[in-house]
Amino acid sequence: MAEPGNNSTPWQVLGKQTLYASEWINLAQWSVRLPDGSVIPDHHVVDYPSEAVAIVPIGDDGRILMTDHYRFITGTRGWEVPSGRIDAGESVNRAAVRELLEETGYTASDWQALGKYHPSNGSSNQVFHVAVARGLVRQSDPLDVNETLGLQWFTPDEVRSLIVRNAILDGLSLTALCWGLIAGAIG
């Protein structure tokens, strides 16, 4: 597969001004020079101080464990893979272990990193990591009762059907599942 052209940086950041800041999200206004020399004086950028990780938990029988989650911002409820913020000073792997246990009550003995990506790189610096967890062992009920409304195991064909029917609306979950399917991590 071809890589993008060269290593030049055709857009130049001329200045940055923070408009809003919190521990979860920041909003900045950047001044940017484009390759043709024109300047955008007020390009808005959403800055995420923390990266996030999604876990695709796969049981010994090949089924995928997902959580029933309600998202109040969009008013939607649906199946998602466990995921969450990587805390300050926490590694991607440690965050994945923590999030899996918090949202499902499971631990895993085998981990595979699929990679990372920027879900909205035209307007933010957000970074999502994706990992696959196998060798699952139930330790408890989900620890985070505010996020997990229920758990359900899905066969790979059921996951494909959910994706095709547009029944998975969470972007991190959708990308993680599609990536797992394409990479052969999901049967």
PyMOL commands that set and color helices and strands:
alter all, ss='L'
color gray80, all
select helices_A, chain A and resi 92-104+156-164+171-182
alter helices_A, ss='H'
color red, helices_A
select strands_A, chain A and resi 12-21+26-33+39-47+52-57+64-71+76-80+83-85+106-107+110-117+128-134+137-138+150-154
alter strands_A, ss='S'
color yellow, strands_A
deselect
rebuild
show_as cartoon
